[in-house]
Amino acid sequence: MLNQYKNQIETALDAIRPYLEADGGNVKVVELSDDMVLKLELTGTCSSCPMSTMTLKAGVEEAIKKAIPEITKVEAVNVEIA
């Protein structure tokens, strides 16, 4: 499933990566499930930032869903709850 959408996902992520990188973080794709849930890994400072949940919902998920409406949900696999 991921291969079909990989370029679109990476393009959407590239639009927000500069903001993540400015704070010492980044994001990488882990998997796209059959039910269109995209799992991402937040890396660098994003993995332990108290604002990472908000960043994921307000920034990353919004950018992904705007580019690929078929994706129903975006989840981070490694976010530590602060």
CORURHU-V785018 format. One record per residue. N is the residue number from 1. RES is the residue in one small letter. PHI is phi in degrees with one decimal (NA if undefined). Layout:
N RES PHI
N RES PHI
//
This chain:
1 m NA
2 l -62.0
3 n -57.1
4 q -63.6
5 y -112.6
6 k -53.9
7 n -63.4
8 q -64.4
9 i -64.1
10 e -62.7
11 t -63.5
12 a -64.9
13 l -67.4
14 d -60.7
15 a -69.8
16 i -107.7
17 r -55.2
18 p -56.8
19 y -70.8
20 l -67.3
21 e -64.5
22 a -61.8
23 d -101.9
24 g 83.3
25 g -124.4
26 n -166.3
27 v -145.9
28 k -135.9
29 v -77.4
30 v -101.6
31 e -163.5
32 l -123.8
33 s -75.4
34 d -62.8
35 d -93.1
36 m 64.6
37 v -100.7
38 l -91.9
39 k -106.9
40 l -123.1
41 e -112.2
42 l -83.4
43 t -119.9
44 g 65.2
45 t -66.9
46 c -65.5
47 s -70.3
48 s -123.8
49 c -72.7
50 p -62.5
51 m -92.4
52 s -62.5
53 t -64.1
54 m -67.8
55 t -59.0
56 l -62.0
57 k -72.3
58 a -79.1
59 g -105.2
60 v -67.5
61 e -62.5
62 e -62.4
63 a -64.6
64 i -65.9
65 k -65.9
66 k -67.7
67 a -78.4
68 i -135.0
69 p -61.0
70 e -66.0
71 i -73.7
72 t -89.6
73 k -157.4
74 v -123.3
75 e -126.7
76 a -97.6
77 v -90.3
78 n -133.2
79 v -73.5
80 e -90.7
81 i -76.8
82 a -83.7
//
